[in-house]
Amino acid sequence: MNKNIYIIAILLFISSCSDFLDTEPLTNKVNTNFYQTPEDVNQALTGIYSLLNPGTSHLHSFFISELMSDDRFAGGGGVDLVLHAISEFKNYGNDMYLYPWQQNYKGIFRCNMLLESISQVQEWESETQKNKYEGEALFMRAYYYFDLARMFGTVPLVLETKPQNLPKASPEALFGQIAADLLLAIEKLPDTPFSTSDIGRTTKWAAQGMLARVFLFYTGVYGKTEIALPESGSLTKSEVINNVDYCIDHSGHKLVDDFRNLWPYSYATENYDYAKDNKLSWVGEEGGNSEAMFSIRFGAFGGNSRNTIDLFFGMRMQNTNPFGYGWGAGPVNPQLWDSWDDSDLRKRGSICKVNEENIGYVSSSDQFHETYLWQKKYMPINIKIDGKLQNMFTYLYGSPANNTDCNTQEIVLLRLADVYLMGAELGSSKAQEYIDIVRERANLPSVPATLENVKKERRCELAFEGIRYYDLMRWGELETAFNKLKNIPVENEGKTIEYTVKFRPETKGYLPIPESQLLLSDGVLEQNEGW
Protein backbone atom coordinates (compact mmCIF):
# COMPACT_ATOMS: atom_id res chain seq x y z
CA MET A 1 0.00 0.00 0.00
CA ASN A 2 1.11 3.59 -0.53
CA LYS A 3 2.44 6.02 2.02
CA ASN A 4 -0.49 8.43 1.64
CA ILE A 5 -2.99 5.81 2.73
CA TYR A 6 -0.98 5.01 5.83
CA ILE A 7 -0.67 8.66 6.83
CA ILE A 8 -4.43 9.00 6.57
CA ALA A 9 -4.90 5.79 8.51
CA ILE A 10 -2.63 6.96 11.34
CA LEU A 11 -4.51 10.24 11.65
CA LEU A 12 -7.87 8.51 11.66
CA PHE A 13 -6.65 5.98 14.20
CA ILE A 14 -5.79 8.78 16.61
CA SER A 15 -8.93 10.82 15.97
CA SER A 16 -11.24 7.84 16.30
CA CYS A 17 -10.23 7.31 19.89
CA SER A 18 -11.06 10.88 20.90
CA ASP A 19 -14.26 10.91 18.83
CA PHE A 20 -15.77 7.67 20.10
CA LEU A 21 -14.50 7.42 23.67
CA ASP A 22 -15.10 9.48 26.77
CA THR A 23 -11.45 9.69 27.83
CA GLU A 24 -8.58 12.15 28.05
CA PRO A 25 -7.50 13.74 24.73
CA LEU A 26 -5.38 11.28 22.79
CA THR A 27 -4.11 13.50 19.98
CA ASN A 28 -0.66 13.82 21.57
CA LYS A 29 -0.15 10.08 21.79
CA VAL A 30 1.70 8.14 19.12
CA ASN A 31 2.33 4.47 18.50
CA THR A 32 5.53 4.46 20.55
CA ASN A 33 3.80 5.52 23.75
CA PHE A 34 0.11 4.88 23.22
CA TYR A 35 -0.02 1.23 24.29
CA GLN A 36 0.75 1.46 28.00
CA THR A 37 -2.30 -0.09 29.68
CA PRO A 38 -5.08 -2.55 28.87
CA GLU A 39 -7.42 0.44 28.61
CA ASP A 40 -5.25 1.86 25.83
CA VAL A 41 -5.66 -1.41 23.94
CA ASN A 42 -9.40 -1.30 24.54
CA GLN A 43 -9.52 2.23 23.12
CA ALA A 44 -7.57 1.06 20.09
CA LEU A 45 -10.13 -1.71 19.57
CA THR A 46 -12.89 0.90 19.62
CA GLY A 47 -11.08 2.63 16.77
CA ILE A 48 -10.97 -0.66 14.89
CA TYR A 49 -14.68 -1.33 15.36
CA SER A 50 -15.62 2.24 14.43
CA LEU A 51 -14.72 1.62 10.79
CA LEU A 52 -17.63 -0.80 10.47
CA ASN A 53 -19.91 2.24 10.67
CA PRO A 54 -21.43 3.07 7.26
CA GLY A 55 -20.75 6.81 7.32
CA THR A 56 -21.16 6.88 3.52
CA SER A 57 -23.90 4.30 3.53
CA HIS A 58 -24.58 4.05 -0.20
CA LEU A 59 -20.98 2.88 -0.64
CA HIS A 60 -20.83 0.62 2.41
CA SER A 61 -20.23 -3.02 1.54
CA PHE A 62 -23.53 -4.13 3.10
CA PHE A 63 -25.48 -1.63 1.01
CA ILE A 64 -23.54 -2.41 -2.17
CA SER A 65 -24.12 -6.16 -1.86
CA GLU A 66 -27.85 -5.62 -1.41
CA LEU A 67 -28.25 -3.45 -4.51
CA MET A 68 -26.14 -5.88 -6.54
CA SER A 69 -28.25 -8.90 -5.59
CA ASP A 70 -31.12 -10.28 -7.65
CA ASP A 71 -33.51 -9.63 -4.76
CA ARG A 72 -33.58 -5.84 -5.27
CA PHE A 73 -33.36 -3.03 -7.77
CA ALA A 74 -31.59 0.32 -7.44
CA GLY A 75 -34.60 2.54 -6.74
CA GLY A 76 -34.10 6.02 -5.38
CA GLY A 77 -34.79 8.91 -7.74
CA GLY A 78 -33.64 9.74 -11.22
CA VAL A 79 -30.74 11.74 -9.80
CA ASP A 80 -29.41 8.79 -7.76
CA LEU A 81 -27.04 7.65 -10.48
CA VAL A 82 -24.61 5.95 -8.11
CA LEU A 83 -27.37 3.62 -6.91
CA HIS A 84 -28.25 2.76 -10.50
CA ALA A 85 -24.59 2.14 -11.36
CA ILE A 86 -24.17 -0.25 -8.42
CA SER A 87 -27.27 -2.25 -9.31
CA GLU A 88 -26.54 -2.35 -13.05
CA PHE A 89 -22.81 -3.21 -12.87
CA LYS A 90 -21.67 0.14 -14.24
CA ASN A 91 -18.79 2.39 -13.21
CA TYR A 92 -19.90 5.87 -12.15
CA GLY A 93 -16.52 7.57 -11.92
CA ASN A 94 -13.01 6.14 -11.65
CA ASP A 95 -13.04 6.17 -7.85
CA MET A 96 -16.61 5.01 -7.35
CA TYR A 97 -15.62 2.34 -4.82
CA LEU A 98 -12.82 4.21 -3.07
CA TYR A 99 -14.78 4.41 0.19
CA PRO A 100 -15.02 0.65 0.95
CA TRP A 101 -11.44 0.13 -0.26
CA GLN A 102 -10.06 2.79 2.09
CA GLN A 103 -12.29 1.92 5.03
CA ASN A 104 -11.23 -1.70 5.01
CA TYR A 105 -7.53 -0.89 4.67
CA LYS A 106 -7.79 1.67 7.46
CA GLY A 107 -9.30 -1.06 9.61
CA ILE A 108 -6.50 -3.45 8.64
CA PHE A 109 -3.87 -0.82 9.47
CA ARG A 110 -5.36 -0.30 12.93
CA CYS A 111 -5.41 -4.06 13.52
CA ASN A 112 -1.79 -4.35 12.43
CA MET A 113 -0.81 -1.50 14.73
CA LEU A 114 -2.48 -3.13 17.72
CA LEU A 115 -1.01 -6.56 17.00
CA GLU A 116 2.48 -5.08 16.62
CA SER A 117 2.22 -2.99 19.79
CA ILE A 118 0.25 -5.06 22.28
CA SER A 119 3.47 -6.47 23.75
CA GLN A 120 4.30 -2.97 25.06
CA VAL A 121 1.64 -3.39 27.76
CA GLN A 122 3.31 -4.86 30.83
CA GLU A 123 0.49 -5.15 33.36
CA TRP A 124 -2.63 -7.08 32.42
CA GLU A 125 -5.50 -8.05 34.67
CA SER A 126 -4.96 -11.57 33.38
CA GLU A 127 -3.60 -13.50 30.42
CA THR A 128 -7.24 -14.06 29.46
CA GLN A 129 -7.73 -10.32 29.03
CA LYS A 130 -4.67 -9.99 26.81
CA ASN A 131 -5.70 -12.96 24.69
CA LYS A 132 -9.22 -11.60 24.33
CA TYR A 133 -8.08 -8.24 23.02
CA GLU A 134 -5.59 -9.86 20.66
CA GLY A 135 -8.27 -12.28 19.46
CA GLU A 136 -10.64 -9.41 18.71
CA ALA A 137 -8.00 -7.66 16.59
CA LEU A 138 -7.25 -10.87 14.70
CA PHE A 139 -10.93 -11.41 13.99
CA MET A 140 -11.36 -7.86 12.73
CA ARG A 141 -8.32 -8.06 10.46
CA ALA A 142 -9.74 -11.25 8.98
CA TYR A 143 -13.15 -9.61 8.58
CA TYR A 144 -11.80 -6.51 6.81
CA TYR A 145 -9.74 -8.65 4.43
CA PHE A 146 -12.70 -10.91 3.73
CA ASP A 147 -14.84 -7.87 2.95
CA LEU A 148 -12.23 -6.72 0.43
CA ALA A 149 -11.85 -10.20 -1.06
CA ARG A 150 -15.58 -10.55 -1.66
CA MET A 151 -15.87 -7.13 -3.30
CA PHE A 152 -12.61 -6.84 -5.24
CA GLY A 153 -11.24 -10.39 -5.51
CA THR A 154 -7.53 -10.62 -4.76
CA VAL A 155 -6.01 -7.55 -3.08
CA PRO A 156 -2.64 -6.61 -1.52
CA LEU A 157 -1.97 -8.50 1.71
CA VAL A 158 -0.50 -6.04 4.21
CA LEU A 159 0.45 -7.43 7.62
CA GLU A 160 2.73 -4.65 8.90
CA THR A 161 2.28 -0.93 9.56
CA LYS A 162 5.35 0.16 7.61
CA PRO A 163 4.49 1.63 4.18
CA GLN A 164 4.60 -0.94 1.41
CA ASN A 165 3.67 -0.99 -2.26
CA LEU A 166 2.46 -4.51 -2.88
CA PRO A 167 0.77 -6.26 -5.79
CA LYS A 168 -2.32 -8.38 -5.38
CA ALA A 169 -1.79 -11.46 -3.25
CA SER A 170 -2.74 -14.84 -4.62
CA PRO A 171 -6.13 -16.20 -3.51
CA GLU A 172 -4.26 -18.92 -1.63
CA ALA A 173 -2.16 -16.42 0.33
CA LEU A 174 -5.04 -14.04 1.01
CA PHE A 175 -7.54 -16.62 2.22
CA GLY A 176 -4.83 -18.58 4.00
CA GLN A 177 -4.12 -15.50 6.13
CA ILE A 178 -7.81 -14.83 6.73
CA ALA A 179 -8.30 -18.41 7.89
CA ALA A 180 -5.16 -18.32 10.05
CA ASP A 181 -6.29 -15.11 11.76
CA LEU A 182 -9.70 -16.61 12.49
CA LEU A 183 -8.24 -19.85 13.82
CA LEU A 184 -5.91 -17.94 16.15
CA ALA A 185 -8.80 -15.71 17.22
CA ILE A 186 -10.85 -18.81 18.05
CA GLU A 187 -7.96 -20.08 20.16
CA LYS A 188 -7.49 -16.80 22.03
CA LEU A 189 -11.08 -15.62 22.57
CA PRO A 190 -12.79 -16.86 25.76
CA ASP A 191 -14.64 -20.16 25.61
CA THR A 192 -17.58 -18.81 27.60
CA PRO A 193 -21.26 -18.63 26.62
CA PHE A 194 -22.50 -15.38 25.11
CA SER A 195 -23.62 -12.75 27.61
CA THR A 196 -24.76 -9.12 27.44
CA SER A 197 -21.19 -8.00 28.19
CA ASP A 198 -20.25 -9.31 24.73
CA ILE A 199 -22.65 -7.00 22.88
CA GLY A 200 -20.72 -4.99 20.32
CA ARG A 201 -17.59 -7.13 20.61
CA THR A 202 -16.37 -10.11 18.63
CA THR A 203 -16.38 -13.49 20.33
CA LYS A 204 -15.08 -17.00 19.81
CA TRP A 205 -18.53 -17.90 18.48
CA ALA A 206 -18.54 -15.12 15.89
CA ALA A 207 -15.09 -16.27 14.78
CA GLN A 208 -16.28 -19.86 14.35
CA GLY A 209 -19.29 -18.73 12.34
CA MET A 210 -17.17 -16.43 10.18
CA LEU A 211 -14.69 -19.26 9.59
CA ALA A 212 -17.50 -21.27 7.99
CA ARG A 213 -18.53 -18.33 5.81
CA VAL A 214 -14.94 -17.78 4.64
CA PHE A 215 -14.41 -21.48 3.92
CA LEU A 216 -17.61 -21.80 1.89
CA PHE A 217 -16.79 -18.69 -0.12
CA TYR A 218 -13.20 -19.62 -0.91
CA THR A 219 -13.83 -23.26 -1.76
CA GLY A 220 -16.86 -22.31 -3.85
CA VAL A 221 -15.33 -19.44 -5.82
CA TYR A 222 -11.92 -21.02 -6.37
CA GLY A 223 -12.95 -24.67 -6.67
CA LYS A 224 -10.87 -25.88 -3.73
CA THR A 225 -11.55 -28.45 -1.02
CA GLU A 226 -9.45 -26.85 1.73
CA ILE A 227 -7.57 -23.65 2.59
CA ALA A 228 -3.78 -23.86 2.75
CA LEU A 229 -2.48 -22.03 5.84
CA PRO A 230 0.53 -19.64 5.69
CA GLU A 231 3.02 -21.62 7.76
CA SER A 232 2.00 -25.21 7.18
CA GLY A 233 -1.05 -27.42 7.09
CA SER A 234 -4.51 -26.55 5.86
CA LEU A 235 -8.03 -25.85 7.01
CA THR A 236 -10.26 -28.77 6.05
CA LYS A 237 -14.01 -29.08 5.78
CA SER A 238 -14.13 -31.46 8.73
CA GLU A 239 -12.36 -28.90 10.93
CA VAL A 240 -14.83 -26.20 9.88
CA ILE A 241 -17.75 -28.52 10.62
CA ASN A 242 -16.31 -29.23 14.06
CA ASN A 243 -16.16 -25.49 14.72
CA VAL A 244 -19.74 -24.99 13.58
CA ASP A 245 -21.04 -27.87 15.70
CA TYR A 246 -19.11 -26.65 18.73
CA CYS A 247 -20.40 -23.12 18.25
CA ILE A 248 -24.01 -24.24 18.09
CA ASP A 249 -23.66 -26.51 21.12
CA HIS A 250 -21.67 -24.20 23.42
CA SER A 251 -22.09 -20.57 22.36
CA GLY A 252 -25.19 -19.79 24.39
CA HIS A 253 -26.75 -18.22 21.29
CA LYS A 254 -30.34 -19.28 20.62
CA LEU A 255 -32.83 -18.63 17.85
CA VAL A 256 -35.42 -16.00 18.73
CA ASP A 257 -38.79 -17.76 19.03
CA ASP A 258 -40.50 -15.74 16.29
CA PHE A 259 -38.41 -14.71 13.27
CA ARG A 260 -40.41 -11.49 12.92
CA ASN A 261 -39.45 -10.31 16.40
CA LEU A 262 -35.87 -9.86 15.20
CA TRP A 263 -36.87 -6.72 13.31
CA PRO A 264 -37.88 -3.34 14.80
CA TYR A 265 -41.26 -3.15 13.05
CA SER A 266 -42.44 -5.72 15.61
CA TYR A 267 -42.21 -2.95 18.23
CA ALA A 268 -44.91 -0.88 16.50
CA THR A 269 -47.88 -2.85 17.83
CA GLU A 270 -49.94 0.29 18.49
CA ASN A 271 -49.92 1.59 14.93
CA TYR A 272 -49.04 -1.37 12.69
CA ASP A 273 -51.84 -3.87 12.15
CA TYR A 274 -49.47 -6.62 11.01
CA ALA A 275 -47.48 -6.45 14.24
CA LYS A 276 -50.59 -6.15 16.39
CA ASP A 277 -52.55 -8.94 14.68
CA ASN A 278 -49.61 -11.36 14.95
CA LYS A 279 -48.90 -10.42 18.59
CA LEU A 280 -45.32 -9.52 17.80
CA SER A 281 -42.85 -8.20 20.35
CA TRP A 282 -39.44 -6.84 19.37
CA VAL A 283 -36.55 -8.51 21.20
CA GLY A 284 -34.52 -5.30 21.23
CA GLU A 285 -30.77 -4.92 20.97
CA GLU A 286 -29.45 -4.77 24.53
CA GLY A 287 -29.27 -8.49 25.17
CA GLY A 288 -32.73 -9.61 24.09
CA ASN A 289 -31.53 -10.76 20.68
CA SER A 290 -29.89 -14.07 21.55
CA GLU A 291 -29.43 -14.79 17.84
CA ALA A 292 -27.15 -11.91 16.82
CA MET A 293 -23.49 -12.94 16.83
CA PHE A 294 -21.71 -10.01 15.15
CA SER A 295 -23.27 -6.60 14.51
CA ILE A 296 -22.57 -2.99 13.64
CA ARG A 297 -23.70 -0.89 16.59
CA PHE A 298 -24.75 2.77 16.53
CA GLY A 299 -25.02 5.70 18.91
CA ALA A 300 -28.21 7.51 19.87
CA PHE A 301 -27.73 11.02 18.57
CA GLY A 302 -27.29 10.81 14.84
CA GLY A 303 -24.43 12.29 12.90
CA ASN A 304 -21.94 9.68 11.74
CA SER A 305 -23.08 7.33 14.49
CA ARG A 306 -26.54 6.75 13.06
CA ASN A 307 -27.62 3.95 10.73
CA THR A 308 -27.97 5.77 7.42
CA ILE A 309 -28.51 2.48 5.59
CA ASP A 310 -32.02 2.42 7.08
CA LEU A 311 -32.51 5.95 5.75
CA PHE A 312 -31.49 4.95 2.22
CA PHE A 313 -33.75 1.89 2.29
CA GLY A 314 -36.78 3.73 3.70
CA MET A 315 -39.84 4.41 1.54
CA ARG A 316 -39.10 7.50 -0.50
CA MET A 317 -39.97 10.90 0.99
CA GLN A 318 -42.86 9.82 3.19
CA ASN A 319 -43.90 8.68 6.64
CA THR A 320 -46.33 5.78 6.91
CA ASN A 321 -47.70 3.54 9.64
CA PRO A 322 -45.16 2.25 10.65
CA PHE A 323 -42.45 2.75 8.02
CA GLY A 324 -40.60 6.03 8.21
CA TYR A 325 -39.04 8.61 5.96
CA GLY A 326 -36.38 7.39 3.56
CA TRP A 327 -34.83 7.75 0.12
CA GLY A 328 -36.37 4.76 -1.63
CA ALA A 329 -33.34 2.62 -2.44
CA GLY A 330 -33.70 -1.11 -3.04
CA PRO A 331 -37.31 -1.87 -4.07
CA VAL A 332 -37.86 -5.64 -3.94
CA ASN A 333 -37.78 -7.71 -7.12
CA PRO A 334 -41.34 -9.03 -7.67
CA GLN A 335 -39.87 -12.35 -8.82
CA LEU A 336 -38.78 -12.98 -5.23
CA TRP A 337 -42.28 -12.29 -3.92
CA ASP A 338 -43.92 -14.48 -6.56
CA SER A 339 -41.57 -17.42 -5.96
CA TRP A 340 -41.86 -17.34 -2.16
CA ASP A 341 -44.24 -19.85 -0.58
CA ASP A 342 -47.23 -18.02 0.94
CA SER A 343 -47.26 -20.41 3.89
CA ASP A 344 -43.79 -19.22 4.93
CA LEU A 345 -44.32 -16.55 7.60
CA ARG A 346 -40.95 -15.06 6.67
CA LYS A 347 -42.41 -13.86 3.36
CA ARG A 348 -44.62 -11.17 4.88
CA GLY A 349 -42.26 -10.95 7.81
CA SER A 350 -39.57 -9.74 5.40
CA ILE A 351 -41.49 -7.93 2.65
CA CYS A 352 -44.22 -5.30 2.79
CA LYS A 353 -46.58 -5.51 -0.16
CA VAL A 354 -47.99 -2.03 0.23
CA ASN A 355 -51.20 -2.73 -1.67
CA GLU A 356 -52.26 -5.38 0.85
CA GLU A 357 -51.08 -3.65 4.04
CA ASN A 358 -52.95 -0.68 5.46
CA ILE A 359 -49.98 1.65 5.92
CA GLY A 360 -51.04 4.75 3.98
CA TYR A 361 -48.39 4.39 1.28
CA VAL A 362 -48.38 6.66 -1.77
CA SER A 363 -45.56 6.19 -4.26
CA SER A 364 -43.28 9.19 -4.56
CA SER A 365 -43.61 10.97 -7.90
CA ASP A 366 -39.87 10.64 -8.56
CA GLN A 367 -39.42 7.03 -7.37
CA PHE A 368 -37.48 4.78 -9.74
CA HIS A 369 -37.97 1.00 -10.09
CA GLU A 370 -41.19 1.11 -8.07
CA THR A 371 -42.53 -2.40 -7.49
CA TYR A 372 -44.76 -1.63 -4.47
CA LEU A 373 -42.73 -4.20 -2.57
CA TRP A 374 -40.37 -3.07 0.20
CA GLN A 375 -38.18 -5.06 2.55
CA LYS A 376 -39.00 -4.71 6.26
CA LYS A 377 -35.76 -5.72 7.97
CA TYR A 378 -33.75 -2.50 7.66
CA MET A 379 -36.21 0.34 7.52
CA PRO A 380 -36.97 3.48 9.58
CA ILE A 381 -39.83 2.66 11.95
CA ASN A 382 -42.46 5.06 13.27
CA ILE A 383 -44.43 4.60 16.45
CA LYS A 384 -47.34 6.69 17.64
CA ILE A 385 -46.67 8.95 20.65
CA ASP A 386 -49.49 11.23 21.87
CA GLY A 387 -51.27 10.70 18.58
CA LYS A 388 -48.26 11.69 16.46
CA LEU A 389 -45.83 9.57 14.48
CA GLN A 390 -42.27 9.57 15.82
CA ASN A 391 -39.16 7.62 14.85
CA MET A 392 -38.98 4.78 17.37
CA PHE A 393 -35.28 5.19 18.04
CA THR A 394 -35.61 8.88 18.89
CA TYR A 395 -38.24 7.81 21.41
CA LEU A 396 -36.22 4.93 22.85
CA TYR A 397 -32.92 6.78 23.14
CA GLY A 398 -33.96 10.36 23.77
CA SER A 399 -33.01 12.07 20.52
CA PRO A 400 -35.12 15.06 19.37
CA ALA A 401 -38.54 13.87 18.24
CA ASN A 402 -38.33 15.82 14.97
CA ASN A 403 -35.11 14.05 13.95
CA THR A 404 -36.77 11.72 11.45
CA ASP A 405 -33.56 10.12 10.21
CA CYS A 406 -32.00 9.23 13.57
CA ASN A 407 -32.08 5.47 13.03
CA THR A 408 -29.83 3.45 15.30
CA GLN A 409 -30.93 -0.09 14.45
CA GLU A 410 -27.92 -2.40 14.59
CA ILE A 411 -26.90 -4.13 11.36
CA VAL A 412 -26.51 -7.83 12.08
CA LEU A 413 -23.63 -9.22 10.04
CA LEU A 414 -23.84 -12.77 11.41
CA ARG A 415 -26.63 -14.56 13.23
CA LEU A 416 -27.19 -18.07 14.46
CA ALA A 417 -29.70 -19.09 11.77
CA ASP A 418 -26.98 -18.51 9.18
CA VAL A 419 -24.59 -20.74 11.15
CA TYR A 420 -27.21 -23.51 11.24
CA LEU A 421 -27.63 -23.30 7.47
CA MET A 422 -23.89 -23.21 6.83
CA GLY A 423 -23.56 -26.32 8.98
CA ALA A 424 -26.21 -28.03 6.87
CA GLU A 425 -24.50 -26.95 3.65
CA LEU A 426 -21.10 -28.17 4.83
CA GLY A 427 -22.53 -31.62 5.48
CA SER A 428 -22.43 -31.81 9.25
CA SER A 429 -23.72 -35.07 10.70
CA LYS A 430 -26.46 -32.84 12.15
CA ALA A 431 -27.33 -31.25 8.79
CA GLN A 432 -30.93 -32.48 8.82
CA GLU A 433 -31.43 -31.26 12.37
CA TYR A 434 -29.99 -27.85 11.49
CA ILE A 435 -32.21 -27.13 8.50
CA ASP A 436 -35.25 -28.47 10.36
CA ILE A 437 -34.63 -26.10 13.29
CA VAL A 438 -34.60 -23.07 10.99
CA ARG A 439 -37.69 -24.17 9.05
CA GLU A 440 -39.61 -25.16 12.16
CA ARG A 441 -39.41 -21.59 13.42
CA ALA A 442 -41.06 -20.48 10.18
CA ASN A 443 -43.83 -23.08 10.72
CA LEU A 444 -42.63 -25.10 7.74
CA PRO A 445 -42.33 -28.89 7.42
CA SER A 446 -39.07 -30.79 7.19
CA VAL A 447 -37.33 -31.10 3.82
CA PRO A 448 -34.22 -33.16 3.01
CA ALA A 449 -30.98 -31.31 3.75
CA THR A 450 -29.89 -31.25 0.11
CA LEU A 451 -27.79 -28.44 -1.33
CA GLU A 452 -30.72 -27.18 -3.40
CA ASN A 453 -32.97 -27.02 -0.35
CA VAL A 454 -30.28 -25.23 1.65
CA LYS A 455 -29.94 -22.69 -1.16
CA LYS A 456 -33.68 -22.00 -1.12
CA GLU A 457 -33.68 -21.77 2.65
CA ARG A 458 -30.82 -19.29 2.70
CA ARG A 459 -32.60 -16.99 0.25
CA CYS A 460 -35.72 -16.90 2.42
CA GLU A 461 -34.15 -16.83 5.87
CA LEU A 462 -31.38 -14.34 5.07
CA ALA A 463 -33.05 -12.08 2.49
CA PHE A 464 -31.94 -8.43 2.65
CA GLU A 465 -29.06 -9.17 5.05
CA GLY A 466 -26.13 -8.56 2.70
CA ILE A 467 -25.59 -12.25 1.95
CA ARG A 468 -27.50 -13.21 -1.20
CA TYR A 469 -25.09 -11.75 -3.79
CA TYR A 470 -22.07 -13.52 -2.34
CA ASP A 471 -24.00 -16.77 -2.04
CA LEU A 472 -24.73 -16.59 -5.78
CA MET A 473 -21.08 -15.80 -6.46
CA ARG A 474 -19.71 -18.77 -4.52
CA TRP A 475 -22.30 -21.12 -6.05
CA GLY A 476 -21.30 -19.95 -9.54
CA GLU A 477 -24.86 -18.78 -10.21
CA LEU A 478 -24.55 -15.01 -10.72
CA GLU A 479 -25.01 -15.07 -14.49
CA THR A 480 -27.88 -17.56 -14.30
CA ALA A 481 -29.69 -15.48 -11.69
CA PHE A 482 -29.32 -12.21 -13.59
CA ASN A 483 -30.40 -13.74 -16.88
CA LYS A 484 -33.85 -13.96 -15.25
CA LEU A 485 -34.00 -10.20 -14.65
CA LYS A 486 -35.49 -9.31 -18.02
CA ASN A 487 -38.49 -7.16 -18.96
CA ILE A 488 -39.77 -6.81 -15.39
CA PRO A 489 -42.59 -4.24 -15.08
CA VAL A 490 -41.60 -1.35 -12.79
CA GLU A 491 -42.58 2.30 -12.53
CA ASN A 492 -40.12 5.13 -13.11
CA GLU A 493 -41.57 8.47 -11.98
CA GLY A 494 -45.08 7.04 -12.31
CA LYS A 495 -44.61 5.56 -15.79
CA THR A 496 -44.54 1.79 -16.33
CA ILE A 497 -41.50 0.43 -18.13
CA GLU A 498 -39.92 -2.99 -18.61
CA TYR A 499 -36.69 -3.22 -16.62
CA THR A 500 -33.73 -5.46 -17.45
CA VAL A 501 -30.48 -5.85 -15.50
CA LYS A 502 -27.51 -7.07 -17.52
CA PHE A 503 -24.80 -8.91 -15.61
CA ARG A 504 -21.25 -8.52 -16.91
CA PRO A 505 -19.65 -11.99 -16.72
CA GLU A 506 -16.25 -10.62 -17.75
CA THR A 507 -16.01 -9.00 -14.28
CA LYS A 508 -16.71 -12.31 -12.50
CA GLY A 509 -18.92 -10.23 -10.22
CA TYR A 510 -16.09 -8.19 -8.69
CA LEU A 511 -15.92 -4.41 -8.42
CA PRO A 512 -13.29 -2.18 -10.06
CA ILE A 513 -10.29 -1.18 -7.97
CA PRO A 514 -10.33 2.62 -7.51
CA GLU A 515 -8.26 4.33 -10.19
CA SER A 516 -6.48 6.53 -7.65
CA GLN A 517 -5.06 3.42 -5.97
CA LEU A 518 -3.77 2.07 -9.28
CA LEU A 519 -2.01 5.37 -9.98
CA LEU A 520 -0.50 5.58 -6.51
CA SER A 521 0.93 2.08 -6.91
CA ASP A 522 2.97 3.14 -9.99
CA GLY A 523 1.75 0.15 -11.96
CA VAL A 524 2.28 -2.44 -9.23
CA LEU A 525 -1.45 -2.89 -8.70
CA GLU A 526 -3.48 -4.07 -11.70
CA GLN A 527 -7.13 -3.39 -12.46
CA ASN A 528 -9.65 -6.22 -12.16
CA GLU A 529 -10.83 -8.06 -15.26
CA GLY A 530 -13.67 -6.45 -17.17
CA TRP A 531 -13.05 -2.92 -15.88
PyMOL commands that set and color helices and strands:
alter all, ss='L'
color gray80, all
select helices_A, chain A and resi 3-20+31-34+38-50+57-59+61-68+81-87+98-120+127-152+171-188+196-198+204-222+237-250+259-262+264-267+273-277+303-305+308-313+334-339+345-350+392-397+416-426+431-441+451-461+468-474+478-482+505-507+515-520
alter helices_A, ss='H'
color red, helices_A
select strands_A, chain A and resi 226-228+234-236+292-296+315-316+325-326+351-353+373-375+382-385+388-391+411-415+488-492+495-499
alter strands_A, ss='S'
color yellow, strands_A
deselect
rebuild
show_as cartoon
